[in-house]
Amino acid sequence: MNYEQQKMLTCIGNKRSLIKNIEEIVEKDVLQSFEEDKINILDGFAGSSVVSRCLSKYSKRIYSNDLEAYSSIMAHCFLVKPTEEDKVLIYQHIDTMNQIAKEGPYFEGIICEMYSPQDTDNIQQDERCFYTRENALIIDTLRKYIQENIEERLVSYCITPLLIKASIHVNTGGVFKGFYKDKETKKGKFGGTAGNDLDRIKGRIHLEYPIWSENTFEARIFNQDINHLIKELPDDIDLIYYDPPYNEHPYSSNYFMLNVILTNKKPTSCSKVSGIPTDWSRSDYNSISKQKKAFSAMKELLHESFKKCKFILLSYNNEGIIQTKEWEELFQPYTVKKYEIPYGTYKASRNLKKRNNKVIERMYLISQN
């Protein structure tokens, strides 16, 4: 297991499968324009942070930003390297957490109360069924341990392994909009009607140590709207990587559970079936309104970004909200090189069963005329 390929947040649209393509573009078409082999880079929509990790090896300084708190805490974990002394403490904490996860004593918290059945083997009507009772107890217990025992400077390094495993051992196909149910009884059921993928779903949560890069770079982590942040950043950025949301399904609601675990606060108001907090945030890039908010936001972002950088590498799906003709309009003031990369689609949600098996990820390397 290495730095870039270690276990990561399970989320739709993560770019792990495209890392080689991104590296090739950076090495062949970006770095050649600079005298140095290390440059300043911004990842504006960091998500799982896998691209930030990839780009860090080319970086003197890397800025990593995401609108979601869970994403930013993960970026801090993987990009801001702890001291050797703190690594020892982190390993000790994770060992202790794994011992508690295995033997207890356990604590019932928000996940037990709101997002799992009281009995894994006897699920009742209207019980939410995201986690087994056993894993819900582990999540609540370890979250309590983190809150009460871990030094503030070390929290990101200990909660990130928990968030990652909470995104893996869950009774969904990858998003938290809903959990698998039995089609006939309409009750929650682990693995759905057919009982699929039970080793993953019911597998007991066990945390793994984070792995840090051997490369030297400075990392700065942000948790902001990129259209606001870009105006505040210095003008010495060489390359910006943008991977904006491309459909109407916001990450804030798709992955609400990670923020619930992170904040450790019971939602004051939430949806009846899935328990999604009603105060989730929607990015303009998720908007399919007639006002073309996604188009307008991207136009502004490109304009503001070129006040700060030399190149933008932008990744976008061919099924995205911003259409091909709109991209052509957006790119008129710039020089653009396009790359098209086919890759497999996410089809675990029932409303995506008819989706093509392959879609095209379009990457645009943009510079000023």
Backbone torsions as a table, in degrees:
resi	resn	phi	psi	omega
1	MET	NA	130.0	179.0
2	ASN	-117.6	-179.9	-173.9
3	TYR	-56.2	-49.1	-175.2
4	GLU	-77.9	-30.8	-171.9
5	GLN	-102.5	7.6	176.8
6	GLN	-62.9	162.7	-178.1
7	LYS	-55.9	141.2	-172.3
8	MET	-138.0	171.1	175.8
9	LEU	-53.7	130.0	175.7
10	THR	-82.2	105.0	-179.8
11	CYS	-146.4	148.3	178.1
12	ILE	-65.4	139.2	174.6
13	GLY	86.3	0.0	177.5
14	ASN	-65.2	150.0	-168.4
15	LYS	-101.7	22.4	-179.3
16	ARG	-55.8	-42.2	-176.8
17	SER	-71.0	-13.2	-177.9
18	LEU	-107.2	6.2	-177.1
19	ILE	-57.0	-44.0	-179.2
20	LYS	-60.7	-38.8	178.8
21	ASN	-66.0	-42.6	179.2
22	ILE	-63.5	-43.8	178.7
23	GLU	-60.4	-42.8	-178.6
24	GLU	-63.6	-42.1	178.9
25	ILE	-64.0	-45.9	-178.8
26	VAL	-62.6	-45.1	-175.7
27	GLU	-71.0	-39.0	-174.9
28	LYS	-88.6	-34.1	-169.2
29	ASP	-117.5	-6.8	179.8
30	VAL	-115.4	-56.8	-174.2
31	LEU	-61.8	-25.9	179.9
32	GLN	-62.2	-20.1	-178.0
33	SER	-86.1	-3.3	-177.0
34	PHE	-120.8	148.7	179.1
35	GLU	-75.4	-27.8	-179.5
36	GLU	-96.4	157.2	178.4
37	ASP	-94.3	-2.6	174.8
38	LYS	-121.5	133.7	-175.3
39	ILE	-133.2	174.2	176.1
40	ASN	-93.9	128.6	-171.8
41	ILE	-131.0	142.8	173.2
42	LEU	-118.7	130.8	169.0
43	ASP	-107.3	107.9	-168.9
44	GLY	-83.2	-26.3	178.5
45	PHE	-127.6	77.3	-163.9
46	ALA	-69.8	-31.9	178.6
47	GLY	56.1	-118.8	-179.3
48	SER	-71.6	-11.3	-177.2
49	SER	74.1	8.7	-177.7
50	VAL	-66.1	-33.5	178.1
51	VAL	-75.3	-38.5	174.4
52	SER	-56.0	-43.1	179.1
53	ARG	-63.3	-42.8	178.2
54	CYS	-61.1	-46.5	-175.1
55	LEU	-74.1	-16.7	-177.1
56	SER	-62.2	-28.1	-178.5
57	LYS	-71.8	-14.6	176.2
58	TYR	-99.8	4.5	-166.1
59	SER	-106.3	137.1	159.1
60	LYS	-80.1	-46.7	176.8
61	ARG	-135.1	133.7	175.8
62	ILE	-121.1	128.6	173.3
63	TYR	-100.5	128.2	179.7
64	SER	-125.0	125.3	-175.3
65	ASN	-133.6	146.6	169.0
66	ASP	-155.5	150.3	179.6
67	LEU	-69.6	-25.1	-175.9
68	GLU	-91.9	134.8	-177.6
69	ALA	-63.1	-39.5	-178.9
70	TYR	-63.0	-34.2	179.1
71	SER	-67.9	-43.3	-178.0
72	SER	-66.9	-37.1	179.1
73	ILE	-67.0	-35.1	176.7
74	MET	-68.2	-41.1	178.5
75	ALA	-61.2	-41.2	177.8
76	HIS	-61.3	-43.3	-179.9
77	CYS	-57.1	-47.0	-171.5
78	PHE	-89.2	-23.3	-173.6
79	LEU	-102.8	-30.6	-179.9
80	VAL	-94.5	101.4	-172.9
81	LYS	-74.0	129.3	176.8
82	PRO	-74.5	163.2	174.5
83	THR	-68.6	164.0	178.3
84	GLU	-61.1	-37.1	178.0
85	GLU	-64.3	-41.4	179.9
86	ASP	-70.8	-31.4	175.9
87	LYS	-58.4	-41.2	178.9
88	VAL	-60.4	-43.8	179.0
89	LEU	-65.0	-40.5	179.1
90	ILE	-61.2	-47.9	179.0
91	TYR	-60.3	-40.2	179.3
92	GLN	-64.1	-43.3	178.8
93	HIS	-62.2	-44.9	-178.3
94	ILE	-66.1	-38.4	175.5
95	ASP	-61.0	-44.2	178.6
96	THR	-62.9	-42.8	179.9
97	MET	-62.9	-40.0	178.3
98	ASN	-67.2	-35.1	176.8
99	GLN	-65.7	-43.0	177.9
100	ILE	-65.1	-41.4	179.0
101	ALA	-59.5	-32.8	-177.7
102	LYS	-81.6	-39.4	-169.0
103	GLU	-119.7	-11.7	-176.0
104	GLY	81.6	-168.8	4.2
105	PRO	-71.4	149.9	-174.8
106	TYR	-101.0	157.5	-178.0
107	PHE	-129.3	131.1	176.1
108	GLU	-88.1	120.6	179.6
109	GLY	-128.6	-147.0	-173.3
110	ILE	-62.5	-41.8	-176.1
111	ILE	-67.9	-42.9	176.0
112	CYS	-61.8	-43.3	-175.0
113	GLU	-69.8	-39.3	-168.2
114	MET	-112.8	-23.3	-166.7
115	TYR	-128.6	13.9	175.9
116	SER	-146.9	157.2	176.1
117	PRO	-73.5	160.9	176.1
118	GLN	-71.5	-26.3	179.8
119	ASP	-137.8	116.9	-178.5
120	THR	-54.6	-34.8	-174.5
121	ASP	-97.7	5.8	-179.5
122	ASN	-146.6	67.2	-174.8
123	ILE	-74.4	132.2	-177.9
124	GLN	-96.7	157.2	175.8
125	GLN	-57.2	138.1	177.1
126	ASP	75.1	-0.5	172.1
127	GLU	-78.2	133.8	173.8
128	ARG	-73.2	149.1	-167.3
129	CYS	-137.7	51.3	177.5
130	PHE	-78.3	-38.7	-176.4
131	TYR	-128.6	151.0	169.4
132	THR	-62.7	156.9	176.3
133	ARG	-55.8	-39.8	-177.2
134	GLU	-65.0	-45.4	180.0
135	ASN	-72.3	-32.1	175.3
136	ALA	-61.8	-42.3	176.8
137	LEU	-62.7	-40.5	178.9
138	ILE	-63.5	-46.9	-179.3
139	ILE	-60.1	-49.5	-179.3
140	ASP	-62.3	-42.0	-177.8
141	THR	-67.0	-44.0	-179.2
142	LEU	-70.5	-33.6	176.7
143	ARG	-64.8	-38.6	176.7
144	LYS	-64.8	-41.6	178.0
145	TYR	-60.2	-45.4	-180.0
146	ILE	-59.1	-45.5	-176.6
147	GLN	-65.4	-35.6	-172.0
148	GLU	-96.5	-19.9	-168.5
149	ASN	-125.0	-19.0	-171.4
150	ILE	-97.3	133.7	178.9
151	GLU	-58.2	141.7	-173.7
152	GLU	-55.5	-39.9	-177.0
153	ARG	-68.0	-14.5	-176.7
154	LEU	-106.6	-0.4	-173.9
155	VAL	-59.1	-45.0	-175.9
156	SER	-60.6	-34.2	-176.7
157	TYR	-74.4	-20.9	-178.5
158	CYS	-102.9	-28.2	179.3
159	ILE	-84.7	-27.3	179.3
160	THR	-61.2	-45.7	176.0
161	PRO	-58.5	-33.2	177.5
162	LEU	-70.0	-43.1	178.8
163	LEU	-62.6	-40.6	179.8
164	ILE	-62.4	-47.3	-180.0
165	LYS	-68.8	-29.8	175.9
166	ALA	-69.3	-23.4	176.8
167	SER	-85.2	-13.3	-178.6
168	ILE	-97.9	-52.3	-175.1
169	HIS	-88.2	65.4	-173.8
170	VAL	-136.4	148.4	-174.1
171	ASN	-86.1	56.9	178.1
172	THR	-143.4	174.4	176.0
173	GLY	-95.5	11.1	177.6
174	GLY	137.8	-19.5	176.4
175	VAL	-127.2	161.8	-174.7
176	PHE	-101.3	18.8	178.7
177	LYS	-64.1	-27.0	179.5
178	GLY	-167.1	164.9	-179.5
179	PHE	-114.0	160.8	-179.2
180	TYR	-66.6	140.6	179.6
181	LYS	-130.2	166.7	170.2
182	ASP	-83.4	124.1	-176.0
183	LYS	-61.4	-30.5	-176.2
184	GLU	-85.9	-47.8	-177.2
185	THR	-83.5	-18.5	-177.1
186	LYS	67.3	7.5	176.3
187	LYS	-88.3	158.0	173.7
188	GLY	-59.1	142.6	177.2
189	LYS	-147.8	130.0	-179.9
190	PHE	-66.8	122.5	-177.1
191	GLY	82.9	4.7	179.2
192	GLY	73.1	-168.0	-175.8
193	THR	-54.0	-42.6	-176.6
194	ALA	-85.9	-5.7	-178.8
195	GLY	64.6	44.3	-176.8
196	ASN	-81.4	152.0	168.5
197	ASP	59.8	35.7	-174.1
198	LEU	-70.4	-28.0	178.0
199	ASP	-60.8	-41.9	177.6
200	ARG	-71.4	-51.9	-172.0
201	ILE	-63.3	-44.0	-174.7
202	LYS	-98.8	-2.6	178.5
203	GLY	-59.0	137.1	-175.3
204	ARG	-69.8	134.8	-178.4
205	ILE	-67.9	126.9	176.6
206	HIS	-138.4	123.5	-173.5
207	LEU	-80.4	150.7	176.7
208	GLU	-117.2	151.2	177.9
209	TYR	-67.0	141.2	168.5
210	PRO	-65.2	152.4	174.3
211	ILE	-114.3	133.3	-178.5
212	TRP	-110.5	154.9	-177.9
213	SER	-67.9	149.0	173.8
214	GLU	-86.9	-9.1	179.8
215	ASN	-79.3	158.4	179.1
216	THR	-103.8	124.6	177.5
217	PHE	-160.2	160.2	173.8
218	GLU	-96.8	136.2	179.9
219	ALA	-120.6	135.2	174.6
220	ARG	-126.8	126.2	-171.8
221	ILE	-111.2	136.3	-179.7
222	PHE	-131.5	154.8	178.7
223	ASN	-132.6	73.8	-173.2
224	GLN	-141.6	170.0	167.7
225	ASP	-71.1	121.9	-174.4
226	ILE	-60.9	-32.0	179.4
227	ASN	-66.1	-24.3	174.3
228	HIS	-87.6	-43.9	-176.3
229	LEU	-61.6	-39.9	-174.2
230	ILE	-57.6	-29.5	-179.7
231	LYS	-74.1	-18.1	-176.5
232	GLU	-97.6	-14.3	-174.9
233	LEU	-79.5	156.2	177.9
234	PRO	-67.6	167.2	-175.3
235	ASP	-98.6	26.6	-179.1
236	ASP	-108.6	23.6	-179.5
237	ILE	-83.2	133.2	-178.9
238	ASP	-91.7	-42.2	-177.1
239	LEU	-136.8	133.9	172.2
240	ILE	-115.5	133.1	173.1
241	TYR	-107.7	124.2	177.7
242	TYR	-119.6	128.1	175.1
243	ASP	-131.7	71.7	-173.7
244	PRO	-71.0	158.2	172.4
245	PRO	-55.5	142.1	-176.0
246	TYR	-115.5	-5.5	177.8
247	ASN	-130.9	-175.4	-172.8
248	GLU	-85.0	4.8	-175.7
249	HIS	-97.9	103.6	-174.5
250	PRO	-69.2	142.7	176.9
251	TYR	-64.2	-29.3	-177.5
252	SER	-61.5	-37.9	177.3
253	SER	-89.3	-35.0	178.9
254	ASN	-61.7	-32.6	-176.0
255	TYR	-124.6	33.4	-177.7
256	PHE	-56.2	-33.4	-175.3
257	MET	-59.1	-35.4	-178.1
258	LEU	-66.8	-37.2	176.1
259	ASN	-73.1	-31.9	175.1
260	VAL	-62.6	-45.7	178.8
261	ILE	-65.1	-42.4	-177.7
262	LEU	-63.5	-50.2	-177.7
263	THR	-76.3	-25.7	-178.8
264	ASN	57.6	38.6	179.0
265	LYS	-123.9	132.8	179.0
266	LYS	-68.9	128.5	179.2
267	PRO	-59.0	137.1	178.4
268	THR	-77.1	-25.7	178.5
269	SER	-149.3	135.3	-177.5
270	CYS	-152.2	164.8	179.0
271	SER	-67.8	151.0	-172.7
272	LYS	-67.8	-46.9	-172.0
273	VAL	-77.7	-54.3	-173.3
274	SER	-97.0	-13.5	-179.6
275	GLY	74.2	29.0	179.3
276	ILE	-76.1	123.1	177.7
277	PRO	-56.0	141.8	-176.1
278	THR	-79.8	-8.4	-176.8
279	ASP	-96.9	22.3	179.1
280	TRP	-67.3	155.2	-175.1
281	SER	-100.8	145.2	177.3
282	ARG	-117.0	129.8	176.4
283	SER	-81.0	150.1	173.8
284	ASP	-59.1	-25.0	-178.8
285	TYR	-72.8	-11.9	174.7
286	ASN	-92.5	-1.8	-171.6
287	SER	-82.8	129.8	175.5
288	ILE	-110.5	23.0	-177.1
289	SER	-70.5	161.8	178.7
290	LYS	-66.4	-18.4	179.8
291	GLN	-74.3	-4.7	178.2
292	LYS	54.9	51.6	-178.9
293	LYS	-61.9	-38.5	-179.1
294	ALA	-63.1	-44.6	178.5
295	PHE	-60.6	-48.1	-177.8
296	SER	-64.9	-40.7	179.1
297	ALA	-63.4	-41.9	-179.6
298	MET	-67.9	-39.5	178.6
299	LYS	-60.2	-45.2	178.2
300	GLU	-64.9	-41.4	-177.2
301	LEU	-63.3	-44.5	178.4
302	LEU	-61.7	-44.0	-179.2
303	HIS	-60.9	-48.3	-178.4
304	GLU	-69.6	-33.7	-177.1
305	SER	-65.7	-38.1	-178.0
306	PHE	-76.0	-0.8	167.2
307	LYS	-80.5	-14.1	-172.8
308	LYS	-119.8	-16.8	-170.4
309	CYS	-138.8	171.5	178.6
310	LYS	-100.5	-39.4	-179.5
311	PHE	-129.9	148.4	169.0
312	ILE	-125.0	128.3	170.3
313	LEU	-106.6	115.6	-173.3
314	LEU	-117.2	129.2	-178.7
315	SER	-111.3	132.1	-177.5
316	TYR	-153.9	144.7	-176.1
317	ASN	-84.4	144.0	-179.2
318	ASN	-69.3	-11.1	175.7
319	GLU	-95.5	9.8	-170.9
320	GLY	-73.5	167.9	-178.6
321	ILE	-61.1	-44.2	178.3
322	ILE	-77.6	118.6	-174.0
323	GLN	-83.7	165.0	-176.3
324	THR	-55.3	-45.5	-179.3
325	LYS	-63.9	-33.6	178.3
326	GLU	-69.9	-37.5	175.6
327	TRP	-62.3	-41.2	178.7
328	GLU	-58.7	-39.9	177.3
329	GLU	-67.3	-43.3	-179.9
330	LEU	-61.8	-34.4	-174.0
331	PHE	-88.4	-2.7	-176.7
332	GLN	-53.2	-40.2	-178.0
333	PRO	-78.5	-1.6	-169.3
334	TYR	-125.1	166.5	169.6
335	THR	-95.0	129.7	-172.2
336	VAL	-133.2	133.8	169.7
337	LYS	-113.8	128.3	-174.8
338	LYS	-106.7	139.6	174.9
339	TYR	-124.7	137.6	178.4
340	GLU	-120.6	127.3	-174.3
341	ILE	-130.0	114.8	176.7
342	PRO	-75.6	141.5	175.6
343	TYR	-153.6	163.8	-175.6
344	GLY	-70.0	151.3	-176.8
345	THR	-101.7	159.1	171.1
346	TYR	-84.2	126.6	-177.8
347	LYS	-135.5	20.8	-174.7
348	ALA	-74.7	-25.0	177.9
349	SER	-80.1	144.7	-174.9
350	ARG	-65.3	-25.5	179.4
351	ASN	-80.1	2.1	179.7
352	LEU	-117.9	10.8	-176.0
353	LYS	-60.9	-31.1	-177.2
354	LYS	-89.0	3.4	-179.5
355	ARG	-65.8	148.6	176.5
356	ASN	-59.8	148.5	178.2
357	ASN	-67.7	-29.0	178.8
358	LYS	-124.4	139.9	170.2
359	VAL	-124.2	173.4	-178.9
360	ILE	-109.8	122.6	170.1
361	GLU	-90.6	119.6	178.4
362	ARG	-99.0	128.2	175.3
363	MET	-114.6	133.0	-178.0
364	TYR	-119.4	121.8	172.8
365	LEU	-95.8	114.9	-169.1
366	ILE	-115.2	137.0	173.2
367	SER	-141.0	167.6	-179.5
368	GLN	-81.3	147.3	178.5
369	ASN	-66.1	NA	NA
